[in-house]
Amino acid sequence: MKSKAVIYSELIIMSINYIMIQYALSNMAMLLKSNPLFILFFASEVWTMGIYWQKSYELTQRKMLSAGLLILCFAIQVGLLYFVGRTVGEMVPFWQ
């Protein structure tokens, strides 16, 4: 059985990693909103959300705490998108 300090540190590291991955996926989905690849990035966001909830539930053994962490991380990600901004640009092929 893991100690509480190890569980908390793992949750913090996992949450930061999740927020950054979601932020990058959201930026790519918004960049490709008129491209069929949008579906892949949006599906990846949903998939990582499920994986994060599952792993946090394995660590905490509490559904409400895991859901609360997921909601908190989602709120931080939306805050990053709002306050930091999103990537603006266009897709350029490598072979120009």
C-alpha positions as CSV (number, residue, x, y, z in Angstrom):
1,M,0.0,0.0,0.0
2,K,1.3,3.4,-1.0
3,S,1.7,6.2,1.6
4,K,-0.5,9.2,1.4
5,A,2.5,11.5,0.4
6,V,3.2,9.2,-2.5
7,I,-0.5,9.2,-3.6
8,Y,-0.8,13.0,-3.3
9,S,2.4,13.7,-5.2
10,E,1.3,11.2,-7.9
11,L,-2.1,12.9,-8.2
12,I,-0.5,16.3,-8.5
13,I,1.9,15.2,-11.2
14,M,-0.8,13.3,-13.0
15,S,-3.1,16.3,-12.8
16,I,-0.5,18.8,-14.2
17,N,0.3,16.4,-17.0
18,Y,-3.4,15.9,-17.8
19,I,-4.0,19.7,-17.9
20,M,-1.1,20.3,-20.3
21,I,-2.1,17.4,-22.6
22,Q,-5.8,18.6,-22.6
23,Y,-4.6,22.2,-23.4
24,A,-2.5,21.0,-26.3
25,L,-5.3,18.8,-27.7
26,S,-7.8,21.6,-27.3
27,N,-5.5,23.9,-29.2
28,M,-5.1,21.4,-32.0
29,A,-8.9,20.8,-32.2
30,M,-9.6,24.5,-32.5
31,L,-6.8,24.9,-35.1
32,L,-8.4,22.1,-37.2
33,K,-12.1,23.0,-36.6
34,S,-12.8,22.9,-40.3
35,N,-10.8,19.8,-41.0
36,P,-11.9,16.2,-40.5
37,L,-8.9,15.6,-38.2
38,F,-10.9,17.7,-35.6
39,I,-12.7,14.5,-34.8
40,L,-9.5,12.7,-33.8
41,F,-8.4,15.5,-31.5
42,F,-11.8,15.8,-29.9
43,A,-12.0,12.0,-29.4
44,S,-8.5,12.1,-27.8
45,E,-9.7,14.7,-25.4
46,V,-12.6,12.5,-24.3
47,W,-10.3,9.5,-24.1
48,T,-7.7,11.2,-21.9
49,M,-10.5,12.5,-19.7
50,G,-11.6,8.9,-19.1
51,I,-8.1,7.7,-18.5
52,Y,-7.5,10.5,-16.0
53,W,-10.7,9.7,-14.1
54,Q,-9.9,6.0,-14.0
55,K,-6.3,6.5,-12.7
56,S,-7.3,9.0,-10.1
57,Y,-10.0,6.7,-8.9
58,E,-7.5,3.9,-8.6
59,L,-5.3,6.1,-6.5
60,T,-8.0,7.6,-4.3
61,Q,-10.7,4.8,-4.2
62,R,-13.3,7.6,-4.1
63,K,-15.6,8.4,-7.0
64,M,-16.6,11.8,-5.8
65,L,-13.0,12.9,-5.2
66,S,-12.0,11.7,-8.6
67,A,-14.9,13.5,-10.2
68,G,-14.1,16.6,-8.3
69,L,-10.4,16.5,-9.4
70,L,-11.6,16.0,-13.0
71,I,-13.9,19.0,-12.8
72,L,-11.1,21.1,-11.2
73,C,-8.6,20.1,-13.9
74,F,-11.2,20.9,-16.6
75,A,-11.8,24.3,-15.1
76,I,-8.1,25.0,-15.0
77,Q,-7.8,24.0,-18.6
78,V,-10.7,26.2,-19.7
79,G,-9.1,29.0,-17.7
80,L,-5.8,28.5,-19.5
81,L,-7.6,28.6,-22.8
82,Y,-9.4,31.8,-21.8
83,F,-6.6,33.7,-20.1
84,V,-3.5,32.4,-21.9
85,G,-5.2,32.0,-25.2
86,R,-5.1,29.5,-28.0
87,T,-2.7,28.8,-30.8
88,V,-3.5,30.8,-33.9
89,G,-2.2,29.7,-37.2
90,E,-2.7,27.5,-40.2
91,M,-1.7,24.0,-41.2
92,V,1.2,24.1,-43.7
93,P,2.4,20.9,-45.4
94,F,6.1,19.9,-45.1
95,W,6.5,19.6,-48.9
96,Q,6.1,23.1,-50.1
